[in-house]
Amino acid sequence: MYSHGSESLIKQAREIQESELQKFYSRLVKLLQGKDFGHETVDSLQRLHLILSASKYTRTLPPELQKRVQSLLSSPAEQLQVLSSAVLRETPPLSGQELNYNQENVSQLNSHAAALLLSQAGSRADLSSLCAQLLRSLESRSSEGPSHSLTHTLPILNTILTHSPQCLTEDQETLLSKKLVDWLRYASITQGGGASSGGFFTGPRSRQPAPIAELDGTVSGDFFTVLCVGQGFTDDQWMNVYSFSMLRHWLLTYHSVSNDSTTADTANRLQLSLSLSHSHSFSNDDRSEIDGSVVSMVSATSSSSRLLPPKERLREKAFQYCQRLIEQSDRKAHKRIDADLQKACLVEAVCILDCVCVEDASLVYRTFPCIKALFGRLSSDLSFARVMLPIAQFYLNHGEMAAVDCESVWNLVFGRFPAELFNDHFLAHELLRFLRLNLESLQLRVPQYTHSFPNLLKLLAWDSPAAVDDFVDLLPSLVTAGTAVELLHTLLDLPCLSATLVLQLRSACLPISEPGGRGLLSLDAFRNPSFRGLFLFLLRVEAGSGDTIDRLGTLHELLAEVADWPRVVQCAQTVPVLLHIFFNTVTTVADEKLLAHLVLVMLERSSLLLIIPKYIKEIHRVFSCHLLRLCKLHPSLVVDQSHELLEFAGATANVYSKEEIYTHVVWVLGEYLSVSCDSRCSVRLITSCFEALEAVLFEVTSSAPPPGAVCPAPRVVTTLMSALAKLASRSHDLIPRVSLFLSKLRTVTRGGSVAWCSDEEDLVAIVTRGEELWSLLKAPGVAQSVLTPPPHVTTPQWHRDINVAMPLRLRALTNLTHSQ
């Protein structure tokens, strides 16, 4: 919402009169005719932008004003560039002046002008024309034009190609690949202007430019890269930096190996690439002697690289450049900002090496020794964790081809990273993105992945709002027959894990509280050796040490005071969503034995949850939903787990504390405890179930609720009555007992209110349901058909199918009977 002052300005801009607007245009033209633009000019341009953007309709500027504003795009003041670009985007260009940057003034382009041109481009042909002009400007040497041209053209070109990769022809792709080779490999190795501090009469010797240096201060003995430093940089060195920044995007966009390439071409590239890797390490490149650079072992290749096509040659130079960056990253930087730059360049270098190896498999064998050495050097330092993810990507893509052992890489990525860096938000985002992008490959090639869920879920437990979307996609891949039970327990314990992670960090930074002092009891428990095992189980790194722990109740008591922490509450809110995904997935991978085990886990864990009332209620709702789905898919589960289900349904306390799940357990027993669902269902089993439910219903309807509990919901009572009626319809000996209870219920309620139901309408509904069941049980054959209809009756559901005449007939009969 806008503030009152902002709304007032917008209203004034919309309601400005045409005469006043023309006067404002004239005044602004006069201001722009001068050479110095002060605050008045900036304020007027801001007001002009507000007028144009606030209007419902597009306004056209006077030609003179539009030309003046357009000239500001090449102003040295960036504020004027931004304002002029914003103004021109709100108004249509003058006729015939769209994309009017030709070869003479293309050097005036900057990022703001380029953004304006992109917004005004009417077709791909317009962008292709602009790209052609930019490429022609790149062909000219820096001495033939202003230095501004080269250093700004390449970023603009990259921006255009990002929006429309198809605007380059094949010849233009080849040209730019050649230019990138020159800038990456053959930039000058001396510092640019500003390196000399001598005066006008300084001699030639002292005016000679100094060589570039490495980050550790030593003189560079190899070609220039982004990790070289100096007092100033030349244009071709800036182009080197820009080329490296767009190299990966360029390779991914234009260097993909086409599917129609012949086997012979592939073999030739492979043989040529192998010959390059075995060439003499000190032989010079085709231009290294001309530029006078000293070539290291990393960058040396034979002169046969001139035989490579432009794309393959760029790939080779990119390989050399990244190898050089990895070599430079081993140097000790003097400044922290340079050390951060080293890490960023390592990430990009490894990604580019992965890209070129995907395109040319022969480079894998040349690259792996370097990547392996880099991993060995950095794996012990967690500050390089961001670099490890591209290395892991490289191992995942090429480890099988190179026949290398990747176990140490996955132990780091799935082990130490989530365990020790779970609170690093940026790394968590990068790691989860890595998992999502490589989900299929990880499932097939990395056995550690599915067993690392206790560790990976720490990322979710710590920052649930940021990570829940990722785990919605990842969770199905973690559900297997071997991990399902432990994963279900782990998901239910996520709020406990969230609290434990907070306690772990606080334990490391807060002093131990003195005896008698006021401190967190949960923090003291975390430090207490007698409870240490409980917390260590939650903090385990991988699955397989057990499905859960015996003293969950004790753990929940210890964490009771932290249950209202925002991080814990947020984590608890994500668990129901993940449980739905878990149960939807587990039905596709589990057999009946595993599903029966999961039913037992649901019954057991319904009373073993962290004490957050809303969380407990939501978990019970999820359990109820999926208990019905599991029993509907496999009705035999009810007979298999009849003992546990009856034990749960026979506990009167569950009526008051677990109303949701209790109601569904009773419904399942009444619905599926039948010979038609499972031939093992005996009369004895039906009778024992009937007696257990009858005892609960009698106790509930004959006494007031326990102290502190509310009256049972009407749905619980009616579900119990319906279950008893269904069971009695399958064993007619039980019908008199149900009928007697229902008649007593009607007699008792005639006396007015009862202690077990506080609402009169609810009591009426219960009595009405009892009368309906009592009437049905008078005709046992009819009762069984109505309460437990056979599948061939319930499956078609003709009474609900709007495409047949049955619903219409039923409605007609209903109207006839009601009218009488």
Secondary structure, DSSP 8 states (H G I E B T S, - for coil): ---HHHHHHHHHHHT--HHHHHHHHHHHHHHHHSS---HHHHHHHHHHHHHHHHSSS-----HHHHHHHHHGGG-S-HHHHHHHHHHHHTS---TT-TT---TTTGGG--HHHHHHHHHH--SHHHHHHHHHHHHHHHHS-GGGS-HHHHHHHHHHHHHHHHH-GGGS-HHHHHHHHHHHHHHHH---SB--TT-----TT--HHHHS--B-B-TTS-B--S---TT-B-S---HHHHHHHHHHHHHHHHHHHH----TT--HHHHHHHHHHHHHHHTS-TT---TTHHHHT----TTT---GGGGGS-HHHHHHHHHHHHHHHHHHHTTS--SSHHHHHHHHHHHHHHHHHHHHHHHH-GGGHHHHHHHHHHHHHHHTT-GGGHHHHHHHHHHHHHHHHHHT---HHHHHIIIIIHHHH-TT-HHHHHHHHHHHHHTHHHHHHH-TTTGGGHHHHHHHHHH-HHHHHHHHHHHHHHH--TTTHHHHHHHHHTHHHHHHHHHHHHHHHHS----TT----HHHHHHH-TTTHHHHHHHT-SSS-S-S--TTHHHHHHHTGGGTT-HHHHHHHHHHHHHHHHHHHHHHHH--HHHHHHHHHHHHHHTT-S-S-HHHHHHHHHHHHHHHHHHHHH-THHHHHTHHHHHHHHT-THHHHH-HHHHHHHHHHHHHH-STTT-TT--HHHHHHHHHHHHHHHHHHTTS---TT-----HHHHHHHHHHHHHHHHHSGGGHHHHHHHHHHHHHHHTTS-BTTB--HHHHHHHHHHHHHHHHHHTSHHHHHHHHS--HHHHTT-GGG-TTSSHHHHHHHHHHHHHH-
